[in-house]
């Protein structure tokens, strides 16, 4: 027979109601008593039934984390960060894969909503209106996107684009081609707009190709289009696209960085493992996941402030071997920090402080 709270109560020498409070409302139980109850429960093999506890507390201690594609390594550290924050609060993360589809995302969220305390949307493909409707039903926090009236955590994308553009300008590049990601991606639109603004300010010519799927295969397809629209420098929507671009160009005899410099976004682990190592705008992904989970749990507990402007996390430029001087100078920089002059130096280092 399974161990019950009555078994735990007898063994710990307390009332069954004390055992119940020790797990559902630990703040209302003496610390020493709560510790004795938990230790006794562990020795007996007692496990809390989350659904039964939910009937008492109206909380399941489950948080849904929705990602646009579970196979995208960009989300790995976000998931770990969210799990770490949730675990410290006694909650568990329920991972939902939207498969880059707003319909799949909507259906999955609707199924999860009755059994979770709150939702973190990471890379959501839902409309702003749909997200606001969802936020009216359960606490919601949005990552990598700004939605009015909903708590959001975003990256300082403009500073990241400025750093990448300044770095390329310092290497002698006067034109940059942006390889776009999914049309429904809020971050994609922000990165393209930021590049156009920085290009006008720094005197860089910019063009855009895409959209492409945000994976290596998408990058290889983008490389085919880049061959018909030559460019000495490329800024890709994310690292997976950038890695695919490098592979696709290599197959056609185009050398990186000797012929074309390539910059990505996110600094996923593969960016440091590929050859050449990928220059990229690094995002604090673990911190994003932690911040989102803390925010949604605060909302569940009723301690979160009213939604204001999005929380902005800083980014930084990581220089590796995929960027080098234009082909007239056939040397490429080693991994490390590039020294850039004048206004380009200011652009490239603007991510150190970031905007808040």
SELO-266522 format. One record per residue (C-alpha): residue number from 1; x, y, z; residue in one letter. Coordinates in steps of 0.02 Angstrom, whole numbers. Example, Ala and Ser with C-alpha at 12.3 -4.5 7.8 and 13.67 -1.06 7.14 Angstrom:
2
<node seq="1" X="615" Y="-225" Z="390" type="A"/>
<node seq="2" X="684" Y="-53" Z="357" type="S"/>
***
This chain:
356
<node seq="1" X="0" Y="0" Z="0" type="X"/>
<node seq="2" X="63" Y="176" Z="-36" type="X"/>
<node seq="3" X="124" Y="279" Z="111" type="X"/>
<node seq="4" X="-4" Y="410" Z="168" type="X"/>
<node seq="5" X="8" Y="570" Z="270" type="X"/>
<node seq="6" X="-65" Y="470" Z="416" type="X"/>
<node seq="7" X="85" Y="353" Z="411" type="X"/>
<node seq="8" X="202" Y="502" Z="408" type="X"/>
<node seq="9" X="107" Y="586" Z="549" type="X"/>
<node seq="10" X="119" Y="432" Z="662" type="X"/>
<node seq="11" X="305" Y="410" Z="628" type="X"/>
<node seq="12" X="344" Y="595" Z="652" type="X"/>
<node seq="13" X="234" Y="611" Z="807" type="X"/>
<node seq="14" X="126" Y="751" Z="737" type="X"/>
<node seq="15" X="-53" Y="774" Z="677" type="X"/>
<node seq="16" X="-97" Y="733" Z="495" type="X"/>
<node seq="17" X="-146" Y="915" Z="471" type="X"/>
<node seq="18" X="32" Y="965" Z="519" type="X"/>
<node seq="19" X="102" Y="849" Z="385" type="X"/>
<node seq="20" X="-17" Y="926" Z="258" type="X"/>
<node seq="21" X="36" Y="1103" Z="305" type="X"/>
<node seq="22" X="220" Y="1056" Z="303" type="X"/>
<node seq="23" X="206" Y="1019" Z="118" type="X"/>
<node seq="24" X="72" Y="1141" Z="62" type="X"/>
<node seq="25" X="107" Y="1292" Z="175" type="X"/>
<node seq="26" X="279" Y="1266" Z="253" type="X"/>
<node seq="27" X="283" Y="1445" Z="318" type="X"/>
<node seq="28" X="143" Y="1401" Z="440" type="X"/>
<node seq="29" X="240" Y="1259" Z="522" type="X"/>
<node seq="30" X="384" Y="1271" Z="645" type="X"/>
<node seq="31" X="547" Y="1250" Z="548" type="X"/>
<node seq="32" X="609" Y="1106" Z="655" type="X"/>
<node seq="33" X="442" Y="1017" Z="643" type="X"/>
<node seq="34" X="434" Y="1042" Z="454" type="X"/>
<node seq="35" X="610" Y="971" Z="437" type="X"/>
<node seq="36" X="563" Y="819" Z="543" type="X"/>
<node seq="37" X="408" Y="789" Z="437" type="X"/>
<node seq="38" X="507" Y="801" Z="274" type="X"/>
<node seq="39" X="643" Y="685" Z="340" type="X"/>
<node seq="40" X="515" Y="558" Z="399" type="X"/>
<node seq="41" X="422" Y="567" Z="233" type="X"/>
<node seq="42" X="584" Y="534" Z="140" type="X"/>
<node seq="43" X="628" Y="385" Z="250" type="X"/>
<node seq="44" X="455" Y="310" Z="223" type="X"/>
<node seq="45" X="454" Y="345" Z="37" type="X"/>
<node seq="46" X="306" Y="463" Z="45" type="X"/>
<node seq="47" X="275" Y="568" Z="-110" type="X"/>
<node seq="48" X="161" Y="718" Z="-120" type="X"/>
<node seq="49" X="18" Y="698" Z="-244" type="X"/>
<node seq="50" X="22" Y="864" Z="-340" type="X"/>
<node seq="51" X="-158" Y="850" Z="-396" type="X"/>
<node seq="52" X="-219" Y="817" Z="-220" type="X"/>
<node seq="53" X="-116" Y="962" Z="-155" type="X"/>
<node seq="54" X="-189" Y="1072" Z="-291" type="X"/>
<node seq="55" X="-364" Y="1039" Z="-224" type="X"/>
<node seq="56" X="-310" Y="1117" Z="-60" type="X"/>
<node seq="57" X="-194" Y="1256" Z="-118" type="X"/>
<node seq="58" X="-261" Y="1290" Z="-294" type="X"/>
<node seq="59" X="-80" Y="1271" Z="-351" type="X"/>
<node seq="60" X="2" Y="1127" Z="-442" type="X"/>
<node seq="61" X="180" Y="1197" Z="-430" type="X"/>
<node seq="62" X="199" Y="1168" Z="-617" type="X"/>
<node seq="63" X="257" Y="1304" Z="-737" type="X"/>
<node seq="64" X="239" Y="1282" Z="-925" type="X"/>
<node seq="65" X="390" Y="1336" Z="-1028" type="X"/>
<node seq="66" X="344" Y="1351" Z="-1212" type="X"/>
<node seq="67" X="486" Y="1346" Z="-1340" type="X"/>
<node seq="68" X="467" Y="1368" Z="-1527" type="X"/>
<node seq="69" X="578" Y="1218" Z="-1567" type="X"/>
<node seq="70" X="644" Y="1098" Z="-1435" type="X"/>
<node seq="71" X="783" Y="1044" Z="-1556" type="X"/>
<node seq="72" X="854" Y="1221" Z="-1561" type="X"/>
<node seq="73" X="1006" Y="1225" Z="-1443" type="X"/>
<node seq="74" X="968" Y="1409" Z="-1408" type="X"/>
<node seq="75" X="836" Y="1351" Z="-1284" type="X"/>
<node seq="76" X="945" Y="1230" Z="-1185" type="X"/>
<node seq="77" X="1016" Y="1359" Z="-1063" type="X"/>
<node seq="78" X="849" Y="1450" Z="-1053" type="X"/>
<node seq="79" X="769" Y="1286" Z="-997" type="X"/>
<node seq="80" X="907" Y="1254" Z="-870" type="X"/>
<node seq="81" X="892" Y="1429" Z="-800" type="X"/>
<node seq="82" X="704" Y="1414" Z="-783" type="X"/>
<node seq="83" X="720" Y="1242" Z="-701" type="X"/>
<node seq="84" X="847" Y="1308" Z="-575" type="X"/>
<node seq="85" X="735" Y="1453" Z="-523" type="X"/>
<node seq="86" X="579" Y="1343" Z="-517" type="X"/>
<node seq="87" X="665" Y="1208" Z="-414" type="X"/>
<node seq="88" X="720" Y="1336" Z="-284" type="X"/>
<node seq="89" X="537" Y="1386" Z="-267" type="X"/>
<node seq="90" X="478" Y="1206" Z="-254" type="X"/>
<node seq="91" X="404" Y="1202" Z="-429" type="X"/>
<node seq="92" X="434" Y="1099" Z="-585" type="X"/>
<node seq="93" X="448" Y="1154" Z="-767" type="X"/>
<node seq="94" X="334" Y="1074" Z="-896" type="X"/>
<node seq="95" X="416" Y="1091" Z="-1068" type="X"/>
<node seq="96" X="304" Y="1124" Z="-1218" type="X"/>
<node seq="97" X="371" Y="1113" Z="-1397" type="X"/>
<node seq="98" X="277" Y="1226" Z="-1520" type="X"/>
<node seq="99" X="371" Y="1157" Z="-1672" type="X"/>
<node seq="100" X="380" Y="1331" Z="-1751" type="X"/>
<node seq="101" X="190" Y="1330" Z="-1772" type="X"/>
<node seq="102" X="67" Y="1452" Z="-1695" type="X"/>
<node seq="103" X="-72" Y="1323" Z="-1710" type="X"/>
<node seq="104" X="29" Y="1188" Z="-1621" type="X"/>
<node seq="105" X="80" Y="1314" Z="-1488" type="X"/>
<node seq="106" X="-99" Y="1371" Z="-1458" type="X"/>
<node seq="107" X="-164" Y="1192" Z="-1444" type="X"/>
<node seq="108" X="-24" Y="1138" Z="-1327" type="X"/>
<node seq="109" X="-45" Y="1289" Z="-1213" type="X"/>
<node seq="110" X="-233" Y="1262" Z="-1203" type="X"/>
<node seq="111" X="-204" Y="1082" Z="-1147" type="X"/>
<node seq="112" X="-73" Y="1132" Z="-1018" type="X"/>
<node seq="113" X="-162" Y="1284" Z="-949" type="X"/>
<node seq="114" X="-280" Y="1193" Z="-828" type="X"/>
<node seq="115" X="-137" Y="1103" Z="-740" type="X"/>
<node seq="116" X="-3" Y="1239" Z="-725" type="X"/>
<node seq="117" X="14" Y="1390" Z="-612" type="X"/>
<node seq="118" X="90" Y="1501" Z="-746" type="X"/>
<node seq="119" X="168" Y="1505" Z="-920" type="X"/>
<node seq="120" X="334" Y="1564" Z="-989" type="X"/>
<node seq="121" X="329" Y="1595" Z="-1177" type="X"/>
<node seq="122" X="504" Y="1584" Z="-1252" type="X"/>
<node seq="123" X="506" Y="1629" Z="-1436" type="X"/>
<node seq="124" X="316" Y="1624" Z="-1451" type="X"/>
<node seq="125" X="235" Y="1627" Z="-1624" type="X"/>
<node seq="126" X="65" Y="1680" Z="-1553" type="X"/>
<node seq="127" X="-4" Y="1851" Z="-1593" type="X"/>
<node seq="128" X="5" Y="1990" Z="-1464" type="X"/>
<node seq="129" X="-184" Y="1982" Z="-1444" type="X"/>
<node seq="130" X="-180" Y="1794" Z="-1411" type="X"/>
<node seq="131" X="-42" Y="1817" Z="-1281" type="X"/>
<node seq="132" X="-142" Y="1950" Z="-1191" type="X"/>
<node seq="133" X="-294" Y="1836" Z="-1187" type="X"/>
<node seq="134" X="-184" Y="1698" Z="-1114" type="X"/>
<node seq="135" X="-114" Y="1819" Z="-984" type="X"/>
<node seq="136" X="-292" Y="1855" Z="-929" type="X"/>
<node seq="137" X="-312" Y="1672" Z="-880" type="X"/>
<node seq="138" X="-145" Y="1630" Z="-796" type="X"/>
<node seq="139" X="14" Y="1727" Z="-754" type="X"/>
<node seq="140" X="120" Y="1740" Z="-912" type="X"/>
<node seq="141" X="298" Y="1802" Z="-944" type="X"/>
<node seq="142" X="363" Y="1824" Z="-1122" type="X"/>
<node seq="143" X="545" Y="1802" Z="-1174" type="X"/>
<node seq="144" X="631" Y="1883" Z="-1324" type="X"/>
<node seq="145" X="480" Y="1988" Z="-1367" type="X"/>
<node seq="146" X="391" Y="2144" Z="-1305" type="X"/>
<node seq="147" X="202" Y="2130" Z="-1281" type="X"/>
<node seq="148" X="112" Y="2280" Z="-1206" type="X"/>
<node seq="149" X="31" Y="2243" Z="-1039" type="X"/>
<node seq="150" X="123" Y="2078" Z="-1012" type="X"/>
<node seq="151" X="286" Y="2054" Z="-914" type="X"/>
<node seq="152" X="429" Y="2029" Z="-1038" type="X"/>
<node seq="153" X="616" Y="1992" Z="-1035" type="X"/>
<node seq="154" X="712" Y="2043" Z="-1192" type="X"/>
<node seq="155" X="893" Y="2059" Z="-1248" type="X"/>
<node seq="156" X="980" Y="2222" Z="-1291" type="X"/>
<node seq="157" X="972" Y="2176" Z="-1475" type="X"/>
<node seq="158" X="1011" Y="2350" Z="-1539" type="X"/>
<node seq="159" X="1174" Y="2353" Z="-1440" type="X"/>
<node seq="160" X="1219" Y="2180" Z="-1506" type="X"/>
<node seq="161" X="1190" Y="2231" Z="-1687" type="X"/>
<node seq="162" X="1289" Y="2390" Z="-1659" type="X"/>
<node seq="163" X="1436" Y="2290" Z="-1589" type="X"/>
<node seq="164" X="1433" Y="2168" Z="-1737" type="X"/>
<node seq="165" X="1420" Y="2308" Z="-1866" type="X"/>
<node seq="166" X="1560" Y="2408" Z="-1783" type="X"/>
<node seq="167" X="1671" Y="2255" Z="-1782" type="X"/>
<node seq="168" X="1643" Y="2222" Z="-1967" type="X"/>
<node seq="169" X="1670" Y="2405" Z="-2010" type="X"/>
<node seq="170" X="1836" Y="2403" Z="-1919" type="X"/>
<node seq="171" X="1888" Y="2254" Z="-2026" type="X"/>
<node seq="172" X="1859" Y="2355" Z="-2184" type="X"/>
<node seq="173" X="1686" Y="2293" Z="-2233" type="X"/>
<node seq="174" X="1573" Y="2427" Z="-2306" type="X"/>
<node seq="175" X="1420" Y="2317" Z="-2336" type="X"/>
<node seq="176" X="1328" Y="2186" Z="-2232" type="X"/>
<node seq="177" X="1197" Y="2060" Z="-2287" type="X"/>
<node seq="178" X="1070" Y="2007" Z="-2156" type="X"/>
<node seq="179" X="1012" Y="1826" Z="-2167" type="X"/>
<node seq="180" X="836" Y="1831" Z="-2097" type="X"/>
<node seq="181" X="750" Y="1702" Z="-1987" type="X"/>
<node seq="182" X="564" Y="1661" Z="-1971" type="X"/>
<node seq="183" X="442" Y="1796" Z="-2026" type="X"/>
<node seq="184" X="341" Y="1772" Z="-1866" type="X"/>
<node seq="185" X="492" Y="1803" Z="-1755" type="X"/>
<node seq="186" X="487" Y="1968" Z="-1659" type="X"/>
<node seq="187" X="676" Y="1960" Z="-1632" type="X"/>
<node seq="188" X="706" Y="1944" Z="-1819" type="X"/>
<node seq="189" X="615" Y="2105" Z="-1855" type="X"/>
<node seq="190" X="706" Y="2196" Z="-1715" type="X"/>
<node seq="191" X="877" Y="2138" Z="-1778" type="X"/>
<node seq="192" X="842" Y="2192" Z="-1957" type="X"/>
<node seq="193" X="778" Y="2363" Z="-1904" type="X"/>
<node seq="194" X="928" Y="2387" Z="-1790" type="X"/>
<node seq="195" X="1048" Y="2342" Z="-1931" type="X"/>
<node seq="196" X="967" Y="2468" Z="-2049" type="X"/>
<node seq="197" X="979" Y="2605" Z="-1918" type="X"/>
<node seq="198" X="1160" Y="2564" Z="-1874" type="X"/>
<node seq="199" X="1205" Y="2549" Z="-2058" type="X"/>
<node seq="200" X="1138" Y="2723" Z="-2093" type="X"/>
<node seq="201" X="1233" Y="2792" Z="-1944" type="X"/>
<node seq="202" X="1399" Y="2707" Z="-1980" type="X"/>
<node seq="203" X="1393" Y="2717" Z="-2169" type="X"/>
<node seq="204" X="1369" Y="2531" Z="-2199" type="X"/>
<node seq="205" X="1265" Y="2471" Z="-2346" type="X"/>
<node seq="206" X="1143" Y="2337" Z="-2292" type="X"/>
<node seq="207" X="1033" Y="2212" Z="-2382" type="X"/>
<node seq="208" X="921" Y="2069" Z="-2326" type="X"/>
<node seq="209" X="896" Y="1892" Z="-2390" type="X"/>
<node seq="210" X="765" Y="1771" Z="-2327" type="X"/>
<node seq="211" X="667" Y="1724" Z="-2227" type="X"/>
<node seq="212" X="744" Y="1554" Z="-2191" type="X"/>
<node seq="213" X="711" Y="1418" Z="-2063" type="X"/>
<node seq="214" X="818" Y="1456" Z="-1909" type="X"/>
<node seq="215" X="925" Y="1300" Z="-1925" type="X"/>
<node seq="216" X="1082" Y="1237" Z="-2013" type="X"/>
<node seq="217" X="984" Y="1179" Z="-2166" type="X"/>
<node seq="218" X="908" Y="1351" Z="-2179" type="X"/>
<node seq="219" X="1082" Y="1426" Z="-2176" type="X"/>
<node seq="220" X="1140" Y="1313" Z="-2316" type="X"/>
<node seq="221" X="993" Y="1369" Z="-2421" type="X"/>
<node seq="222" X="1036" Y="1549" Z="-2381" type="X"/>
<node seq="223" X="1214" Y="1519" Z="-2442" type="X"/>
<node seq="224" X="1143" Y="1478" Z="-2613" type="X"/>
<node seq="225" X="1056" Y="1646" Z="-2620" type="X"/>
<node seq="226" X="1211" Y="1735" Z="-2557" type="X"/>
<node seq="227" X="1309" Y="1667" Z="-2706" type="X"/>
<node seq="228" X="1193" Y="1764" Z="-2821" type="X"/>
<node seq="229" X="1201" Y="1920" Z="-2712" type="X"/>
<node seq="230" X="1385" Y="1933" Z="-2662" type="X"/>
<node seq="231" X="1432" Y="2010" Z="-2497" type="X"/>
<node seq="232" X="1595" Y="2023" Z="-2401" type="X"/>
<node seq="233" X="1506" Y="2013" Z="-2231" type="X"/>
<node seq="234" X="1353" Y="1922" Z="-2166" type="X"/>
<node seq="235" X="1253" Y="1944" Z="-2006" type="X"/>
<node seq="236" X="1136" Y="1796" Z="-1976" type="X"/>
<node seq="237" X="977" Y="1791" Z="-1872" type="X"/>
<node seq="238" X="1053" Y="1656" Z="-1760" type="X"/>
<node seq="239" X="1204" Y="1544" Z="-1742" type="X"/>
<node seq="240" X="1124" Y="1393" Z="-1826" type="X"/>
<node seq="241" X="1089" Y="1495" Z="-1983" type="X"/>
<node seq="242" X="1266" Y="1566" Z="-1977" type="X"/>
<node seq="243" X="1343" Y="1391" Z="-1964" type="X"/>
<node seq="244" X="1237" Y="1334" Z="-2111" type="X"/>
<node seq="245" X="1294" Y="1485" Z="-2212" type="X"/>
<node seq="246" X="1477" Y="1441" Z="-2178" type="X"/>
<node seq="247" X="1448" Y="1261" Z="-2231" type="X"/>
<node seq="248" X="1352" Y="1308" Z="-2387" type="X"/>
<node seq="249" X="1482" Y="1435" Z="-2442" type="X"/>
<node seq="250" X="1623" Y="1311" Z="-2412" type="X"/>
<node seq="251" X="1540" Y="1184" Z="-2527" type="X"/>
<node seq="252" X="1546" Y="1310" Z="-2668" type="X"/>
<node seq="253" X="1727" Y="1358" Z="-2637" type="X"/>
<node seq="254" X="1695" Y="1520" Z="-2542" type="X"/>
<node seq="255" X="1814" Y="1535" Z="-2395" type="X"/>
<node seq="256" X="1765" Y="1604" Z="-2224" type="X"/>
<node seq="257" X="1833" Y="1727" Z="-2171" type="X"/>
<node seq="258" X="1952" Y="1754" Z="-2317" type="X"/>
<node seq="259" X="1812" Y="1788" Z="-2441" type="X"/>
<node seq="260" X="1663" Y="1818" Z="-2328" type="X"/>
<node seq="261" X="1652" Y="1860" Z="-2142" type="X"/>
<node seq="262" X="1505" Y="1783" Z="-2047" type="X"/>
<node seq="263" X="1428" Y="1837" Z="-1880" type="X"/>
<node seq="264" X="1290" Y="1746" Z="-1786" type="X"/>
<node seq="265" X="1178" Y="1777" Z="-1636" type="X"/>
<node seq="266" X="1158" Y="1685" Z="-1469" type="X"/>
<node seq="267" X="1330" Y="1603" Z="-1439" type="X"/>
<node seq="268" X="1263" Y="1425" Z="-1429" type="X"/>
<node seq="269" X="1395" Y="1293" Z="-1381" type="X"/>
<node seq="270" X="1420" Y="1242" Z="-1563" type="X"/>
<node seq="271" X="1482" Y="1417" Z="-1605" type="X"/>
<node seq="272" X="1647" Y="1379" Z="-1518" type="X"/>
<node seq="273" X="1660" Y="1203" Z="-1590" type="X"/>
<node seq="274" X="1639" Y="1231" Z="-1777" type="X"/>
<node seq="275" X="1784" Y="1275" Z="-1894" type="X"/>
<node seq="276" X="1811" Y="1419" Z="-1909" type="X"/>
<node seq="277" X="1747" Y="1468" Z="-1738" type="X"/>
<node seq="278" X="1595" Y="1579" Z="-1755" type="X"/>
<node seq="279" X="1598" Y="1763" Z="-1708" type="X"/>
<node seq="280" X="1431" Y="1794" Z="-1624" type="X"/>
<node seq="281" X="1328" Y="1907" Z="-1512" type="X"/>
<node seq="282" X="1318" Y="1813" Z="-1347" type="X"/>
<node seq="283" X="1155" Y="1815" Z="-1249" type="X"/>
<node seq="284" X="1139" Y="1775" Z="-1062" type="X"/>
<node seq="285" X="1022" Y="1629" Z="-1096" type="X"/>
<node seq="286" X="1031" Y="1548" Z="-923" type="X"/>
<node seq="287" X="994" Y="1716" Z="-842" type="X"/>
<node seq="288" X="846" Y="1740" Z="-959" type="X"/>
<node seq="289" X="769" Y="1576" Z="-905" type="X"/>
<node seq="290" X="797" Y="1614" Z="-721" type="X"/>
<node seq="291" X="725" Y="1789" Z="-735" type="X"/>
<node seq="292" X="570" Y="1727" Z="-825" type="X"/>
<node seq="293" X="535" Y="1587" Z="-701" type="X"/>
<node seq="294" X="559" Y="1703" Z="-552" type="X"/>
<node seq="295" X="442" Y="1831" Z="-629" type="X"/>
<node seq="296" X="302" Y="1708" Z="-666" type="X"/>
<node seq="297" X="315" Y="1628" Z="-494" type="X"/>
<node seq="298" X="307" Y="1800" Z="-414" type="X"/>
<node seq="299" X="150" Y="1834" Z="-513" type="X"/>
<node seq="300" X="76" Y="1668" Z="-456" type="X"/>
<node seq="301" X="114" Y="1715" Z="-275" type="X"/>
<node seq="302" X="38" Y="1888" Z="-300" type="X"/>
<node seq="303" X="201" Y="1979" Z="-261" type="X"/>
<node seq="304" X="246" Y="2038" Z="-437" type="X"/>
<node seq="305" X="233" Y="2224" Z="-480" type="X"/>
<node seq="306" X="117" Y="2286" Z="-616" type="X"/>
<node seq="307" X="188" Y="2254" Z="-792" type="X"/>
<node seq="308" X="301" Y="2395" Z="-850" type="X"/>
<node seq="309" X="431" Y="2411" Z="-987" type="X"/>
<node seq="310" X="519" Y="2247" Z="-1034" type="X"/>
<node seq="311" X="668" Y="2197" Z="-928" type="X"/>
<node seq="312" X="821" Y="2215" Z="-1042" type="X"/>
<node seq="313" X="971" Y="2099" Z="-1022" type="X"/>
<node seq="314" X="1143" Y="2148" Z="-1090" type="X"/>
<node seq="315" X="1234" Y="2056" Z="-1230" type="X"/>
<node seq="316" X="1416" Y="2051" Z="-1285" type="X"/>
<node seq="317" X="1513" Y="2020" Z="-1444" type="X"/>
<node seq="318" X="1621" Y="1863" Z="-1445" type="X"/>
<node seq="319" X="1752" Y="1873" Z="-1583" type="X"/>
<node seq="320" X="1814" Y="1711" Z="-1659" type="X"/>
<node seq="321" X="1891" Y="1660" Z="-1825" type="X"/>
<node seq="322" X="1738" Y="1677" Z="-1940" type="X"/>
<node seq="323" X="1770" Y="1863" Z="-1962" type="X"/>
<node seq="324" X="1923" Y="1942" Z="-2042" type="X"/>
<node seq="325" X="1982" Y="2087" Z="-2146" type="X"/>
<node seq="326" X="1912" Y="2105" Z="-2320" type="X"/>
<node seq="327" X="1993" Y="1992" Z="-2449" type="X"/>
<node seq="328" X="2122" Y="2121" Z="-2499" type="X"/>
<node seq="329" X="2200" Y="2085" Z="-2328" type="X"/>
<node seq="330" X="2206" Y="1896" Z="-2318" type="X"/>
<node seq="331" X="2237" Y="1880" Z="-2132" type="X"/>
<node seq="332" X="2099" Y="1840" Z="-2010" type="X"/>
<node seq="333" X="2094" Y="1877" Z="-1824" type="X"/>
<node seq="334" X="2120" Y="1742" Z="-1698" type="X"/>
<node seq="335" X="1989" Y="1710" Z="-1567" type="X"/>
<node seq="336" X="1983" Y="1853" Z="-1444" type="X"/>
<node seq="337" X="1941" Y="2037" Z="-1438" type="X"/>
<node seq="338" X="1960" Y="2145" Z="-1592" type="X"/>
<node seq="339" X="2033" Y="2318" Z="-1573" type="X"/>
<node seq="340" X="1928" Y="2443" Z="-1671" type="X"/>
<node seq="341" X="1958" Y="2628" Z="-1700" type="X"/>
<node seq="342" X="1852" Y="2783" Z="-1676" type="X"/>
<node seq="343" X="1663" Y="2770" Z="-1691" type="X"/>
<node seq="344" X="1677" Y="2587" Z="-1736" type="X"/>
<node seq="345" X="1763" Y="2553" Z="-1569" type="X"/>
<node seq="346" X="1620" Y="2638" Z="-1478" type="X"/>
<node seq="347" X="1495" Y="2534" Z="-1576" type="X"/>
<node seq="348" X="1585" Y="2371" Z="-1544" type="X"/>
<node seq="349" X="1602" Y="2400" Z="-1357" type="X"/>
<node seq="350" X="1430" Y="2471" Z="-1323" type="X"/>
<node seq="351" X="1369" Y="2302" Z="-1262" type="X"/>
<node seq="352" X="1484" Y="2303" Z="-1110" type="X"/>
<node seq="353" X="1362" Y="2409" Z="-1011" type="X"/>
<node seq="354" X="1204" Y="2370" Z="-1108" type="X"/>
<node seq="355" X="1043" Y="2466" Z="-1083" type="X"/>
<node seq="356" X="925" Y="2432" Z="-940" type="X"/>
***
